[in-house]
Amino acid sequence: MNYNDVAALGSSLTPPDSMGAVGQNEFVQFINGAFAIYSKTGTRQLAISDDQFWTNAGINSSVISPGLSDPRITYDPTVNRWIATEVNVTSTGNQILVGRSDTSDPSGGWKAVNYTGVAGQFADYDTLGVDATNVYIGSNNFTISSGSFSGVSMTVIPKSDLLGSTPTLSNFKQFNQANGAMGYSPQGVTNYSTNPGHGVIFAIDISSWNMVDRTTVNGSGTSATLGTTVNITTSFDPANGPINPTQPGGTSIDGLDDRFSGTVVQVGNFIYSTDTVISGSKNAVRWLVVNESTNAIVGEGVIADSNYNFLQPSIAVNPDGTFVIAFNRVGSTAGSGNIGIYAAVGTTTGSVISVGSPFVLQEGTISNFTGPSFDTGIAKRWGDYSSTTLDPTNPNLFWTVQEIPISSTAWGTQIIAISVPEPRSMLMAAIAAIALGAWNYRRSSNRG
């Protein structure tokens, strides 16, 4: 889906808030203004406005009519259901919409409910996490009259309440913090373990740029409680950042900040996250792996290049600890600096985390994206989300949806599947390559 597709559905919006997820048979893209379903071979099966999506799911028109923003969607393979959220843009006491599919088929029925983000405030940048017990929806909150940041919220909804024949919010619990102690843009950690025992909230610290915050969620619904927030000091981004990177044509795009723009994932005892930080004078993608039991950093590093900026990353992890991080790259060099889509593959071996070099998924073709005419900012809106997910039918297949321009004034998005061999297959391939190289060497030497 791109800007022109969304405009044809009735909305002229920027940025797209690139969001999507893969299920049993389909890939669903949910962006500002549009809900679309694709077969895994790339055939678009459905494209409707986000207004129509929520109307079909039973949300009242009075909730939808102020306008919608910040869509999120995930597929939960433990219950074979899709879960989606979005906010409306009423300036005060805006509504957060949350829906779930009736079955594993995203084109079938959906049912949805809505609740007030924070009374008297505007709940922005909703986040979505899921585990065996709860659905977690976080937000940053603002006082619109002054434009000032007023705190953060985390809503804990029993997953069973959403999955009932008639979803309900009667047992949900909302935690509002004016001081933002749980961190900025708090994310409920997605964990598909059958019995995690508790939930986790992960976020960038509200004031320290080289710190992440971890908070335990005990219990579910109205009985849920928060544990003490633990501050974890990291190695990167001690200064304010990121920057707004400049394209070859001279126009900069909005680098947002170092919040988690994609899902934070737990596999086994490790929590995996990725965000944008500063490395030297450029934006870099930071990857971070934390031991959930001890809060110790297991691995941390940056994907960086002195000639290019990397930004808007997201991560997905398979049961073996292999992970894919996908993101944008942009630089000032003509051609190679055009906004493109890149990825890197990481592996987990015991407590050793390693990440390979970035590789191109889609080259950029536009040298100077200036955005739609109504985007009059010096730095053009970009992002705000990124999404990379694991195929529930194939642990070696990862899917990502990323933003990329289709013209100087129109954004586009790209859905890309990435096949990563099993670590053993990669090892055997490497051994075979070495053996072949040695055989070729011997053959060449014997000619003499």
C-alpha positions in Angstrom: 0.0 0.0 0.0 1.2 3.5 -0.7 0.1 7.1 -0.4 -2.0 7.0 -3.5 -3.7 3.8 -2.4 -4.7 5.3 0.9 -5.9 8.6 -0.8 -8.2 6.5 -3.0 -9.7 5.0 0.2 -10.5 8.5 1.4 -7.5 9.7 3.5 -4.5 11.9 2.7 -2.0 11.0 5.5 1.7 11.0 6.3 3.6 9.1 7.5 2.1 5.6 7.0 3.1 4.2 10.4 4.4 1.1 8.6 2.8 -1.9 10.4 1.9 -5.5 9.5 2.1 -9.1 10.6 2.2 -12.6 9.1 -0.3 -15.4 9.9 -1.0 -18.9 8.8 -1.8 -18.1 5.2 -1.8 -14.3 4.8 0.2 -11.1 5.5 -1.9 -8.3 6.9 -0.8 -4.7 6.5 -2.4 -2.1 8.8 -1.3 1.4 8.2 -2.7 4.9 8.6 -5.8 5.0 6.5 -5.8 1.3 5.3 -6.2 -2.3 6.2 -5.0 -4.7 3.5 -4.7 -8.5 3.2 -2.2 -10.3 0.9 -1.6 -13.9 0.1 1.9 -15.1 1.0 2.6 -15.0 -2.8 1.8 -11.3 -2.9 -1.7 -11.2 -4.2 -3.8 -8.4 -2.6 -7.0 -9.9 -1.4 -8.6 -7.0 0.4 -8.0 -3.3 0.8 -10.3 -1.2 2.9 -10.0 2.0 4.9 -9.1 1.7 8.6 -12.5 3.5 9.3 -14.3 0.7 7.5 -12.2 -2.0 9.3 -13.3 -0.7 12.7 -16.9 -0.1 11.5 -17.0 -3.8 10.4 -15.7 -4.8 13.9 -18.5 -3.0 15.6 -17.0 0.3 16.7 -19.5 3.2 16.8 -19.2 5.9 14.1 -18.9 8.6 16.8 -15.6 7.0 17.9 -14.3 6.7 14.3 -15.4 10.1 12.9 -12.8 12.3 14.6 -10.1 10.4 12.7 -7.8 7.5 13.4 -4.0 7.1 13.8 -1.2 4.8 15.0 -2.4 1.3 13.9 -0.8 -1.8 15.4 -1.5 -5.5 14.5 -0.1 -8.8 15.5 -0.8 -12.5 15.0 -0.8 -14.7 18.1 0.1 -18.2 17.0 -0.8 -19.7 20.4 -4.5 -18.9 19.9 -4.5 -18.4 16.1 -6.0 -15.0 16.3 -5.1 -11.5 15.1 -5.1 -8.5 17.5 -5.2 -4.9 16.4 -5.2 -1.5 18.0 -5.5 2.2 16.9 -6.3 5.5 18.5 -8.8 8.2 17.5 -7.6 11.7 17.4 -10.1 13.5 19.7 -7.9 16.1 21.4 -8.9 15.2 25.0 -9.8 11.8 26.4 -9.3 10.2 23.0 -10.3 6.6 22.5 -8.1 3.5 22.1 -9.6 0.8 19.9 -8.7 -2.8 20.3 -10.0 -5.7 18.2 -9.5 -9.3 17.6 -10.3 -11.7 14.7 -12.9 -14.4 15.2 -10.6 -17.0 13.6 -7.2 -17.3 12.0 -8.6 -15.8 8.8 -8.1 -12.0 8.9 -10.8 -11.6 6.2 -13.4 -13.2 8.4 -15.2 -11.5 11.3 -13.6 -9.2 13.8 -15.0 -7.8 17.1 -13.7 -4.7 18.8 -14.1 -2.5 21.9 -12.8 0.9 22.9 -11.8 2.7 26.0 -10.6 6.2 27.1 -6.8 6.5 26.9 -6.4 9.0 29.7 -9.2 11.3 30.9 -8.4 14.9 30.1 -5.3 14.0 28.0 -4.3 12.7 24.6 -3.0 9.1 24.5 -0.5 8.9 21.6 1.8 6.3 20.0 0.0 3.2 21.2 2.1 0.1 21.6 1.0 -3.5 21.5 2.4 -6.6 23.2 0.9 -10.1 23.8 1.8 -13.0 26.1 0.0 -16.1 27.2 -2.1 -14.2 29.8 -2.5 -10.6 28.8 -2.6 -8.0 26.0 -0.6 -4.9 26.8 -1.3 -1.5 25.3 1.0 1.4 26.2 0.9 5.1 25.3 2.6 8.4 25.7 0.2 11.1 27.0 0.0 14.8 26.2 -1.9 17.8 27.3 -3.0 19.1 23.9 -3.9 22.6 25.0 -0.2 23.2 25.9 1.4 20.5 23.8 3.3 19.3 26.8 4.1 15.7 27.7 2.1 14.6 30.7 3.2 11.0 31.3 2.8 7.4 30.1 0.2 4.6 30.5 0.1 0.9 30.3 -3.2 -1.0 30.0 -3.3 -4.7 30.9 -6.2 -6.6 29.4 -6.8 -10.3 30.1 -6.4 -12.0 26.7 -9.3 -14.4 27.5 -11.6 -11.4 27.9 -10.8 -10.2 24.3 -11.1 -13.7 22.9 -14.6 -14.3 24.3 -17.6 -14.5 21.9 -18.2 -10.9 23.0 -15.0 -9.1 23.9 -15.0 -7.1 27.2 -12.9 -4.6 29.0 -14.7 -5.2 32.3 -11.5 -6.6 33.9 -8.8 -4.4 32.4 -6.3 -2.5 34.6 -4.7 0.8 33.6 -1.5 2.2 35.1 -1.0 5.9 34.5 2.3 7.5 35.5 2.8 11.3 35.4 6.5 10.8 36.0 6.9 8.2 33.3 8.8 5.9 35.7 8.2 2.8 33.5 9.9 4.6 30.6 9.0 6.4 27.3 6.7 4.7 24.8 6.4 1.6 27.1 6.1 -1.7 25.3 4.5 -4.8 26.7 7.0 -7.6 25.8 5.6 -10.2 23.4 6.3 -13.6 24.7 4.7 -16.8 23.3 5.9 -19.1 26.1 3.0 -21.2 27.4 3.6 -20.1 31.0 5.7 -17.0 31.4 4.6 -16.5 35.0 4.5 -12.7 34.7 4.6 -10.0 32.0 7.3 -7.5 31.3 7.2 -3.8 30.2 10.3 -2.6 28.4 11.0 1.0 27.5 13.6 3.7 26.9 14.2 5.7 30.0 12.3 9.0 30.2 15.4 11.1 30.8 18.6 9.1 30.4 19.4 8.4 26.8 21.7 5.4 27.6 19.3 3.5 29.8 16.3 1.2 29.3 13.7 0.4 31.9 12.2 -3.0 32.8 9.1 -3.4 34.8 7.5 -6.7 35.8 3.7 -7.1 35.5 2.3 -9.5 38.1 -1.1 -11.0 37.7 -3.8 -10.1 35.2 -6.7 -7.8 34.8 -8.0 -5.9 37.8 -5.6 -7.8 40.1 -2.5 -6.9 38.1 0.3 -5.0 39.9 3.6 -3.5 38.7 6.9 -4.4 40.3 9.7 -2.0 40.9 11.1 -0.6 37.7 14.7 -1.6 37.1 17.0 0.8 35.2 19.5 -1.0 32.9 22.5 1.1 31.8 23.5 0.5 28.2 26.7 1.3 26.2 25.3 3.5 23.5 23.6 6.8 22.9 24.8 8.8 25.9 23.7 12.0 24.1 20.4 13.3 22.8 19.5 11.7 19.5 18.9 10.6 16.8 19.4 13.2 14.1 17.2 14.1 11.2 19.3 12.6 8.3 19.7 14.4 5.0 18.9 12.7 1.6 21.1 13.2 -1.5 18.7 15.9 -2.7 19.2 17.9 0.5 15.8 17.4 2.3 16.0 15.7 5.7 13.5 13.2 7.1 12.3 12.9 10.7 14.5 10.6 12.7 12.0 10.5 15.6 14.0 9.5 18.7 15.4 6.4 20.4 12.0 4.8 21.4 11.3 1.3 20.3 9.4 1.6 17.0 8.8 -2.1 16.7 7.8 -5.0 19.0 10.0 -6.1 21.9 10.2 -9.9 22.0 11.1 -12.5 24.6 12.3 -15.9 23.5 13.3 -18.3 26.4 15.0 -16.2 29.0 16.2 -13.4 26.7 14.5 -10.1 25.7 15.4 -8.8 22.3 14.9 -5.2 21.3 16.2 -2.7 18.7 16.0 1.1 18.3 17.8 4.0 16.8 20.8 5.7 18.5 23.7 7.9 17.7 27.0 6.4 16.6 29.6 9.0 15.8 27.8 11.6 13.7 25.2 9.2 12.2 22.1 7.4 13.2 22.7 3.7 13.9 20.5 0.7 14.7 21.2 -0.6 18.3 20.4 -4.2 19.1 20.1 -5.2 22.8 19.5 -8.6 24.4 18.8 -8.7 28.1 18.5 -11.6 30.5 14.9 -11.5 31.7 15.7 -13.2 35.1 18.7 -11.1 36.1 18.3 -7.9 33.9 21.9 -8.3 32.8 22.8 -7.3 29.3 23.7 -10.5 27.4 24.6 -8.7 24.2 24.6 -5.2 22.7 25.9 -3.6 19.6 25.2 -1.2 16.8 24.8 -1.5 13.0 26.5 1.6 11.9 28.3 3.1 8.9 30.2 6.4 8.8 28.6 7.2 5.4 25.0 6.3 6.1 22.2 6.7 8.6 20.2 3.7 9.8 16.8 4.2 11.4 13.3 2.9 12.2 14.3 -0.7 13.0 12.2 -3.7 14.1 13.1 -7.2 15.2 11.7 -10.7 15.1 13.2 -13.8 16.8 12.7 -17.5 16.2 12.7 -20.3 18.9 16.4 -21.0 18.1 17.4 -17.4 18.9 18.0 -16.5 15.3 16.7 -13.0 14.6 16.2 -10.5 11.8 16.4 -6.7 12.2 15.0 -4.7 9.3 15.3 -0.9 8.9 15.8 2.1 6.6 19.2 3.4 5.3 19.7 7.0 4.0 22.7 9.1 3.2 23.8 12.2 1.3 25.6 10.4 -1.5 23.8 10.4 -4.8 22.3 7.0 -5.7 23.4 4.9 -2.8 22.1 7.5 -0.3 18.5 7.2 -1.5 16.2 5.9 1.2 16.3 2.1 1.0 15.4 -0.9 3.1 18.1 -3.0 4.7 18.3 -5.9 7.1 20.8 -7.8 9.3 20.7 -11.4 10.7 21.7 -12.2 14.3 22.2 -15.5 16.1 22.1 -16.6 19.7 24.6 -19.3 20.7 24.3 -19.9 24.5 24.8 -16.5 25.9 26.8 -15.3 22.8 24.9 -12.9 20.5 26.3 -12.0 17.1 24.9 -9.9 14.3 26.1 -9.9 10.7 26.6 -7.0 8.3 23.6 -5.2 6.8 22.4 -6.3 3.4 20.0 -4.6 1.0 16.3 -5.7 0.7 15.1 -2.9 -1.6 17.3 -0.1 -3.2 15.9 3.4 -3.1 15.0 5.1 -6.3 14.1 8.6 -5.1 16.9 11.0 -4.3 14.8 13.6 -2.5 11.6 12.7 -0.8 9.8 15.9 0.2 6.5 14.3 1.2 2.9 15.3 0.4 2.4 19.1 -0.1 0.7 19.5 3.3 3.9 18.3 5.1 5.5 21.7 5.5 8.1 20.7 8.1 11.8 21.1 7.5 12.3 17.5 8.3 9.7 15.4 6.5 7.6 13.0 8.5 8.8 9.4 8.4 8.0 6.2 10.2 6.7 6.2 12.9 6.5 2.4 13.2 8.4 -0.5 11.7 7.4 -4.1 11.8 9.2 -7.4 11.4 7.5 -10.7 12.3 8.2 -14.4 12.3 6.2 -16.7 10.1 4.2 -19.1 12.4 4.4 -21.9 9.8 8.2 -21.6 9.2 10.7 -20.7 11.9 13.3 -19.7 9.2 11.0 -17.3 7.4 10.8 -13.6 8.5 8.6 -10.9 7.1 9.0 -7.2 7.3 7.0 -4.1 6.2 9.0 -0.9 5.8 8.5 2.5 4.3 10.2 3.6 1.0 9.3 6.5 -1.3 7.6 5.8 -4.6 8.0 9.4 -5.8 9.3 12.7 -4.4 5.9 13.5 -2.9 4.4 10.0 -2.1 5.5 7.5 0.4 5.2 3.8 -0.3 5.6 0.6 1.8 7.2 -2.7 0.9 6.4 -6.1 2.2 9.4 -8.4 2.1 10.0 -12.1 3.1 13.4 -13.1 4.3 14.5 -16.7 4.4 17.2 -17.5 6.9 18.8 -21.0 6.9 19.0 -22.9 10.1 22.3 -22.4 11.9 23.3 -26.0 11.2 22.5 -25.5 7.5 24.6 -22.4 7.4 27.5 -24.3 9.2 27.2 -27.2 6.7 27.2 -24.8 3.8 30.3 -23.1 5.1 32.1 -26.4 5.6 31.1 -27.4 2.0 32.4 -24.1 0.7 35.7 -24.6 2.5 36.0 -28.1 1.2 35.2 -27.1 -2.3 37.7 -24.3 -2.1 40.4 -26.7 -0.9 39.6 -29.2 -3.6 39.8 -26.4 -6.3 43.1 -25.3 -4.8 44.5 -28.8 -5.0 43.2 -29.3 -8.6 44.8 -26.0 -9.6 48.1 -26.9 -7.9 48.2 -30.3 -9.6 48.1 -28.7 -13.0 51.6 -27.2 -12.6 
